[in-house]
């Protein structure tokens, strides 16, 4: 039986640039330009066929350098069908397969924009009119999309570099039909897809926005992968389902990336996360996020709650939940160091028998100040919901709640080590747990059942060590 993504598909460590550049020059990589295949790049002529022909030539050559101009290329094409799985089948754009030599896509500031008026959603194949069916909707023969991927790189053993490029799905100017799938518009329309590449991947200075599905999807190799991939200054904004989906692979480093406003650009599909770490047919392992932002998404800023995913480190990242959780890290070995959270978190991974696998927050700050939100909205009235989360640790964290939220709701199996906690709300909070080091609490709190091992000062009063009655 096909899994959900296969069904949808039927329808619709650090890698550095110096070795990569040396490999390219050593092999005298051929250069490909879309203009050589008939592209106009005038923002008015549809250049889809030229991009498809160019990518075919690159794949036949085993790799090479793609040079774009600093201009707008209009892309996206559809073929009407009265039979088959799609009512309006997408045209191909840049799809590179099996490259054994280095593949470089130099955007040089170019923009690829989906042509206005193309259909996305479900449509009657005979009349071309939008159909509206209740979800879940897996009726075949009605789906339409302008493109499956603007860029797809698959099974490449040579290194891959994509840089200085804007991919605009142009959602606001598409002809929007009805939803399809289990939860919204689960129809292919990705900015970039990376699939089963054994070579190192470098993505740098990219803006992937207003795509019907995800700005970026990573489905990499999860075993015996000896290289790492680096994604730096990649912005995924206003996409329909996810800013970025990671469904397989290991060894990906995200640096200074932004995942924002998912589900707020005209199409919204669950889960609506900034980043969704959702292993499917493979495992997900060994991810790092440094100086990244997860802001104002319709779903959680970070979501990890499916299948065999494990091991992600977040350093100096910012999570802002406006209409949903700032973070939902329900997978083992997630570490948050010096991160800032605005809005509530929930479902931190717990493990009583192997506490080293539980979520750990070190030196993090938790706030509820609307001034720190781009919409002045802050999600949640309890800053951390931890009803039964053994092994979860907050070390050196600062909970500074100055608006409506209250301190964490937790039982005695959460550890607070040398934390500073305060709330302005008069509502009673229950940050019960095991207190190590020296912690202070200010506000209306109930601590019955908490265990004081170190020093705990509550509203200026030193608490006796032992179990609080």
Residue pairs with C-beta under 8 A, 6 or more apart in sequence:
2 10
3 280
3 281
4 181
4 182
4 186
5 247
5 280
7 138
8 181
8 186
8 187
8 188
9 188
10 85
11 85
11 86
11 140
11 143
11 180
11 187
11 188
12 86
12 90
12 143
12 145
12 148
12 187
12 188
12 189
13 227
13 228
13 251
13 253
13 286
13 288
14 228
14 230
14 253
15 159
15 200
15 201
15 202
15 227
15 228
15 229
15 230
16 230
17 161
17 202
19 159
20 102
20 104
20 159
20 161
20 200
20 202
23 101
23 102
23 158
23 159
24 65
24 102
24 104
27 101
27 102
29 63
29 64
29 65
29 101
29 102
29 104
30 61
30 64
30 65
31 64
31 65
31 66
31 67
32 54
32 57
32 58
32 64
32 65
32 66
32 67
33 39
33 54
33 66
33 67
33 68
34 41
34 47
34 50
34 51
34 54
34 66
34 68
34 73
35 41
35 50
35 69
36 54
37 49
37 50
37 51
37 53
37 54
37 57
38 47
38 49
38 50
38 53
39 45
39 47
39 50
39 51
39 54
39 73
40 47
41 47
41 69
41 71
41 72
41 73
41 110
42 71
42 72
43 71
43 72
43 73
43 74
43 113
44 74
45 74
46 74
46 75
46 76
46 77
46 115
47 73
47 74
47 75
48 75
48 76
48 77
48 91
48 92
48 93
48 147
49 77
49 91
51 73
51 75
51 92
51 93
51 94
51 112
52 91
52 92
52 93
52 94
52 95
54 66
54 94
55 92
55 93
55 94
55 95
55 96
58 64
58 66
58 96
58 99
58 103
59 95
59 96
59 97
59 98
59 99
61 101
62 98
62 99
62 100
62 101
62 158
63 99
63 100
63 101
63 102
63 103
63 156
63 158
64 101
64 103
64 104
65 104
65 106
66 94
66 103
66 104
66 105
66 106
67 106
67 108
68 105
68 106
68 107
68 108
68 110
68 165
69 108
69 110
70 108
70 109
70 110
71 110
71 111
72 110
72 111
72 112
72 113
73 110
73 111
73 112
73 113
74 113
74 114
74 115
75 93
75 112
75 113
75 114
75 115
75 147
75 150
76 90
76 91
76 93
76 114
76 115
76 118
76 146
76 147
76 170
77 90
77 91
77 115
77 118
77 146
77 147
78 88
78 89
78 90
78 91
78 118
78 119
78 144
78 145
78 146
79 88
79 89
79 91
80 87
80 88
80 125
80 128
81 87
81 88
81 89
81 125
82 125
82 126
83 125
83 141
84 141
85 140
85 141
85 143
86 141
86 142
86 143
86 144
86 145
87 119
87 122
87 123
87 124
87 125
87 128
87 141
87 142
87 143
87 144
88 118
88 119
88 123
88 125
88 143
88 144
88 145
89 144
90 145
90 146
90 147
90 148
90 188
91 147
92 147
92 148
93 112
93 147
93 149
93 150
93 151
94 105
94 149
94 150
94 151
94 152
95 149
95 151
95 152
95 154
96 103
96 151
96 152
96 153
96 154
96 156
97 154
97 155
97 156
98 154
98 155
98 156
99 153
99 156
99 157
99 158
99 160
100 156
100 157
100 158
101 158
102 158
102 159
102 160
102 161
102 199
103 153
103 156
103 158
103 159
103 160
103 161
104 160
104 161
104 162
105 151
105 161
105 162
105 163
105 165
106 163
106 164
107 162
107 163
107 164
107 165
107 166
107 205
107 206
108 164
109 164
109 165
109 166
110 164
110 165
110 166
111 165
111 166
111 167
111 168
112 150
112 165
112 166
112 167
112 168
113 168
113 170
114 146
114 147
114 168
114 169
114 170
114 173
114 174
115 146
115 170
116 170
116 173
116 174
117 173
117 174
117 175
118 144
118 146
118 174
118 175
119 128
119 144
119 145
119 146
119 174
119 175
119 177
120 144
120 145
120 146
120 171
120 174
120 175
120 176
120 177
120 185
120 187
120 189
120 212
120 267
121 130
121 143
121 144
121 176
121 177
121 178
121 179
121 180
121 185
121 187
122 130
122 131
122 132
122 133
122 137
122 139
122 142
122 143
122 144
122 177
122 178
122 179
122 180
123 129
123 130
123 131
123 142
123 144
123 177
123 178
124 130
124 131
124 142
125 141
125 142
130 175
130 176
130 177
130 178
131 142
131 177
131 178
132 178
133 139
133 178
133 179
133 180
135 179
135 181
135 182
135 183
135 184
136 181
136 182
136 183
137 178
137 179
137 180
137 181
138 180
138 181
139 180
142 177
142 178
142 180
143 180
143 187
144 177
144 187
145 187
145 188
145 189
145 212
146 169
146 174
146 189
147 189
148 188
148 189
148 190
149 188
149 190
149 191
149 192
149 193
150 167
150 169
150 190
150 191
150 192
150 211
151 162
151 167
151 191
151 192
151 193
152 190
152 192
152 193
152 195
153 160
153 162
153 192
153 193
153 194
153 195
153 197
153 201
154 193
154 195
154 196
154 197
155 195
155 196
155 197
155 198
156 197
156 198
156 199
157 197
157 198
157 199
158 199
159 199
159 200
159 201
159 202
160 194
160 197
160 199
160 200
160 201
160 202
161 201
161 202
161 203
161 204
162 192
162 202
162 203
162 204
162 206
163 202
163 203
163 204
163 205
163 206
164 204
164 205
164 206
165 205
165 206
165 207
166 206
166 207
166 208
166 209
167 191
167 192
167 206
167 207
167 208
167 209
167 211
167 215
168 209
168 210
169 189
169 191
169 209
169 210
169 211
169 212
169 239
170 210
171 210
171 211
171 212
171 238
171 240
171 265
171 266
171 267
172 210
172 265
172 266
174 212
174 266
176 266
176 267
179 185
179 269
180 186
180 187
181 187
181 269
183 269
183 270
183 271
184 240
184 241
184 267
184 268
184 269
184 270
185 212
185 213
185 240
185 241
185 267
185 269
186 213
186 241
186 269
187 212
187 213
188 212
188 213
189 211
189 212
189 213
189 240
190 211
190 213
190 214
190 215
190 216
190 217
191 208
191 209
191 211
191 214
191 215
191 216
191 236
191 239
192 203
192 206
192 208
192 215
192 216
192 217
193 216
193 217
193 219
194 201
194 216
194 217
194 218
194 219
194 220
194 229
195 219
195 220
196 219
196 220
196 221
197 220
197 221
198 221
198 225
198 227
199 227
200 227
200 228
200 229
200 230
201 229
201 230
201 231
202 229
202 230
202 231
202 232
203 216
203 229
203 230
203 231
203 232
203 234
204 230
204 231
204 232
204 233
204 234
205 232
205 233
205 234
206 233
206 234
206 235
207 235
207 237
208 215
208 216
208 234
208 235
208 236
208 237
208 239
209 215
209 235
209 236
209 237
209 238
209 239
209 265
210 237
210 238
210 239
210 265
210 266
211 239
211 240
212 239
212 240
212 241
212 267
213 239
213 240
213 241
213 242
213 269
214 236
214 239
214 240
214 241
214 242
214 243
214 244
214 245
215 236
215 237
215 239
215 242
215 243
215 244
215 259
216 231
216 234
216 236
216 243
216 244
216 245
217 242
217 244
217 245
217 246
217 247
218 244
218 245
218 246
218 247
218 248
218 249
218 252
219 247
219 248
219 249
219 280
219 282
220 229
220 248
220 249
220 250
220 251
220 252
221 248
221 249
221 250
221 282
222 248
222 249
222 250
222 282
222 283
222 284
222 285
223 250
223 283
225 249
225 250
225 251
227 251
228 251
228 252
228 253
229 251
229 252
229 253
230 253
230 255
231 252
231 253
231 254
231 255
231 257
232 254
232 255
232 256
232 257
233 255
233 256
233 257
234 254
234 257
234 258
235 257
235 258
235 260
236 242
236 243
236 244
236 257
236 258
236 259
236 260
236 262
236 274
237 243
237 258
237 259
237 260
237 261
237 265
238 260
238 261
238 262
238 264
238 265
238 266
239 262
239 265
240 262
240 263
240 265
240 266
240 267
240 268
240 269
241 262
241 263
241 269
241 270
241 271
241 272
242 262
242 271
242 272
242 273
242 274
242 275
242 276
243 259
243 260
243 262
243 273
243 274
243 275
243 297
244 257
244 259
244 274
244 275
244 276
245 275
245 276
245 278
246 252
246 275
246 276
246 277
246 278
246 284
246 287
246 309
247 278
247 279
247 280
247 282
247 284
248 279
248 280
248 281
248 282
248 283
248 284
249 282
249 284
249 285
250 283
250 284
250 285
250 286
251 285
251 286
252 286
252 287
252 288
253 287
253 288
253 290
254 287
254 288
254 289
254 290
254 292
255 290
255 291
255 292
256 290
256 291
256 292
257 289
257 292
257 293
258 292
258 293
258 295
259 273
259 274
259 275
259 292
259 293
259 294
259 295
259 297
259 301
260 274
260 293
260 294
260 295
260 296
260 297
261 295
261 296
261 297
262 268
262 272
262 273
262 274
262 297
262 298
262 299
263 269
263 272
263 297
263 298
263 299
264 296
264 297
264 298
268 298
270 299
271 299
271 300
271 303
272 297
272 298
272 299
272 324
273 297
273 299
273 300
273 301
273 302
273 303
274 294
274 295
274 297
274 300
274 301
274 302
275 289
275 294
275 301
275 302
275 303
276 303
276 304
277 284
277 287
277 302
277 303
277 304
277 309
277 312
277 331
278 284
278 303
278 304
278 305
278 306
278 307
278 309
279 306
279 307
279 308
279 309
280 306
280 307
282 308
283 308
283 309
283 310
284 308
284 309
284 310
285 309
285 310
285 311
286 311
287 311
287 312
287 313
288 312
288 313
288 314
288 315
289 312
289 313
289 314
289 315
289 317
290 315
290 316
290 317
291 315
291 316
291 317
292 314
292 317
292 318
293 317
293 318
293 320
294 301
294 302
294 317
294 318
294 319
294 320
294 326
294 327
295 301
295 318
295 319
295 320
295 322
295 374
296 320
296 322
296 323
296 373
296 374
296 375
297 321
297 322
297 323
297 324
298 323
298 324
299 324
299 325
300 321
300 324
300 325
300 326
300 327
300 328
301 319
301 320
301 321
301 324
301 325
301 326
301 327
302 314
302 319
302 326
302 327
302 328
302 329
303 328
304 312
304 328
304 329
304 330
304 331
304 334
305 328
305 330
305 331
305 347
309 331
310 331
310 332
310 333
310 357
311 332
311 333
311 334
312 329
312 331
312 333
312 334
312 335
313 334
313 335
313 337
314 334
314 335
314 336
314 337
314 339
315 337
315 338
315 339
316 337
316 338
316 339
317 336
317 339
317 340
318 339
318 340
318 342
319 326
319 327
319 339
319 340
319 341
319 342
319 343
319 345
320 326
320 342
320 343
320 372
320 373
320 374
321 327
321 341
321 342
321 343
321 344
321 345
321 378
321 379
321 380
322 343
322 373
322 374
322 375
322 377
322 378
322 379
323 377
323 379
324 379
325 343
325 344
325 345
325 346
325 379
325 380
326 341
326 342
326 343
326 344
326 345
326 379
327 336
327 341
327 345
328 345
328 346
328 347
329 336
329 345
329 347
329 348
329 349
329 359
330 347
330 348
330 349
331 349
332 349
332 351
332 357
332 358
333 356
333 357
334 348
334 349
334 359
334 360
335 359
335 360
335 362
336 359
336 360
336 361
336 362
336 364
337 362
337 363
337 364
338 362
338 363
338 364
339 361
339 364
339 365
340 364
340 365
340 367
341 364
341 365
341 366
341 367
341 383
342 367
342 368
342 369
342 372
342 373
342 378
343 368
343 373
343 378
343 379
343 380
344 379
344 380
344 381
344 382
344 383
344 384
344 385
344 405
345 366
345 383
345 384
345 385
346 384
346 385
346 386
347 385
348 358
348 359
348 384
348 386
348 389
348 392
349 357
349 358
349 359
349 392
350 358
350 359
350 388
350 389
350 390
350 391
350 392
350 413
351 357
351 358
351 390
351 391
352 390
352 391
352 413
354 391
355 390
355 391
355 393
356 391
357 391
358 389
358 390
358 391
358 392
358 393
359 389
359 391
359 392
359 393
360 392
360 393
360 395
361 393
361 394
361 395
361 397
362 393
362 395
362 396
362 397
363 395
363 396
363 397
364 394
364 397
364 398
365 397
365 398
365 400
366 383
366 384
366 397
366 398
366 399
366 400
366 401
367 400
367 401
367 402
368 378
368 380
368 383
368 401
368 402
368 403
368 404
368 405
369 378
369 402
369 403
370 376
370 377
370 378
370 403
372 378
378 403
378 404
378 405
380 405
381 404
381 405
381 406
381 427
382 405
382 406
382 408
382 409
382 429
383 399
383 401
383 405
383 406
383 407
383 408
384 408
384 409
384 410
385 408
385 409
386 392
386 408
386 409
386 410
386 411
386 414
387 409
387 410
387 411
388 411
388 413
389 410
389 411
389 413
389 414
390 413
390 414
391 413
392 410
392 413
392 414
392 415
393 414
393 415
393 417
394 414
394 415
394 416
394 417
394 419
395 415
395 417
395 418
395 419
395 437
396 417
396 418
396 419
397 416
397 419
397 420
398 419
398 420
398 421
399 407
399 408
399 419
399 420
399 421
399 422
399 423
399 431
400 420
400 422
401 407
401 422
401 423
401 424
401 425
401 443
402 424
403 424
403 425
404 425
405 423
405 425
406 423
406 425
406 427
406 428
406 429
406 443
407 421
407 423
407 429
407 430
407 431
407 441
407 443
407 445
408 414
408 429
408 430
408 431
409 429
409 430
409 431
410 430
410 431
410 432
410 433
411 432
411 433
411 449
412 432
412 433
412 434
412 449
412 450
412 451
413 433
413 434
414 432
414 433
414 434
415 433
415 434
415 436
416 431
416 433
416 434
416 435
416 436
416 439
417 435
417 436
417 437
417 439
417 454
418 436
418 437
418 438
418 439
418 454
419 439
419 440
420 439
420 440
421 431
421 439
421 440
421 441
421 442
421 443
422 441
422 442
422 443
423 429
423 442
423 443
423 444
423 445
424 443
425 443
425 444
426 444
427 444
428 444
428 445
428 446
429 443
429 444
429 445
429 446
430 445
430 446
430 447
431 441
431 445
431 447
431 450
432 446
432 447
432 448
432 449
432 450
433 450
433 451
434 450
434 451
434 453
435 450
435 451
435 452
435 453
435 454
435 456
436 453
436 454
437 454
437 455
438 454
438 455
438 456
438 457
439 454
439 455
439 456
439 457
440 456
440 457
440 458
441 447
441 456
441 457
441 458
441 459
442 458
442 459
443 459
445 458
447 458
447 463
447 468
448 468
448 469
449 467
449 468
450 456
450 467
450 468
451 466
451 467
451 468
452 463
452 464
452 465
452 466
452 467
452 468
453 465
454 465
455 462
456 462
456 463
457 463
